[in-house]
Amino acid sequence: MWSGQPHPDKGHPSPLEAVPVPWKSTVSCKNHRESSVGEETQGEEGPAATHLDVSRLRSSSMEIREKGSEFLKEELHKAQKELKLKDEECERLSKVREQLERELEELTASLFEEAHKMVREANMKQAASEKQLKEARGKIDMLQAEVTALKTLVITSTPASPNRELHPQLLSPAKAGPRKGHLRHKSTSSSLCPAVCPAAGHILAQDKEGKEVDTTLFAEFQAWRESPTLDKTSPFLERVYREDVSPCLDFTMQELSALVRAAVEDNTLTIEPVASQTLPTVKVAAVEYGSTNTCALSGLSRTCRHRIRLGDSESHYYISPSSRARITAVCNFFTYIRYIQQGLVRQDAEPMFWEITRLRKEMSLAKLGFFPQEA
């Protein structure tokens, strides 16, 4: 039991002993307590301030991020807008380039086509000019030959004393030789128009019949006379062909008739008198379509005192006086209109029209079987 007094343990001082304790003032203790409290307070406020700073940093970083994002979005929108504008501009420029390329191709094609057309037209004009030059030279040569022949005819031949060398048809059959061209009987040689050989004194006999100009025919002749041509499509010549030339040259032998008509139109028909001494010795090759007793055109048995040759052919065709008159009438008409075309007839329209009418009358009479008797 505890007796009230502690027994001091071994190694421990007794409780009554004075233990030296360092002295501290109360002020220091108080300050110590306040500092401890401040430390505790500071220890409690430190995490809160750190948390606040972190929150502020996070909010500011978010604001910066949002602002940066908005800025980048604006820049991206601007870049997309500019890119779209550039794409549209590129598309527009591409269309312009394609259009220019198409126009260039079309222009190149049109230029080549125009160049080919110009070359073709130039070649055609050159060919036409060469053809016209050739025809003009031929006409000049023909006109010079005709003028020379007319001068010789005027100087050396008159109706009272004709030059028989220039008129082989006036020679006897025994002395007459072949002559190329349209030969006329002496009874028809004086019926030429005064305009053809006015110095020879060939004057038309006064016709006691009444005459009246057909206005339709005269109008067609005047239209043809403005630009004379041998084209059968003109109304004037088309009527003459239909009413006179074709019926007059329409013989029984159709094939030979077509050849004769072509030769008359081309002025390549030759009429030759048959010499009496050559009649018995006629070769068969020269009378393929007839003989001296058979007309090659009509096929009738007639005495044939003339024969025709077509162009440069060596074949001869014997014809009767009636066939010869029909061919001669057509040749007279063509000779006269050729003189008009060449400008050798210097007359007014009405005398020329009446001469053509007279020549048409001769063709009609020859077609009906009227022909002058040979001497």
Secondary structure as GFF3:
##gff-version 3
##sequence-region A 1 375
A	DSSP	alpha_helix	26	156	.	.	.	ID=ss1
A	DSSP	three_ten_helix	168	170	.	.	.	ID=ss2
A	DSSP	alpha_helix	186	189	.	.	.	ID=ss3
A	DSSP	three_ten_helix	198	200	.	.	.	ID=ss4
A	DSSP	alpha_helix	215	226	.	.	.	ID=ss5
A	DSSP	alpha_helix	235	240	.	.	.	ID=ss6
A	DSSP	pi_helix	241	245	.	.	.	ID=ss7
A	DSSP	alpha_helix	246	248	.	.	.	ID=ss8
A	DSSP	alpha_helix	254	266	.	.	.	ID=ss9
A	DSSP	beta_strand	269	273	.	.	.	ID=ss10
A	DSSP	three_ten_helix	276	278	.	.	.	ID=ss11
A	DSSP	three_ten_helix	284	286	.	.	.	ID=ss12
A	DSSP	beta_strand	306	310	.	.	.	ID=ss13
A	DSSP	beta_strand	317	319	.	.	.	ID=ss14
A	DSSP	alpha_helix	321	341	.	.	.	ID=ss15
A	DSSP	alpha_helix	349	368	.	.	.	ID=ss16
###
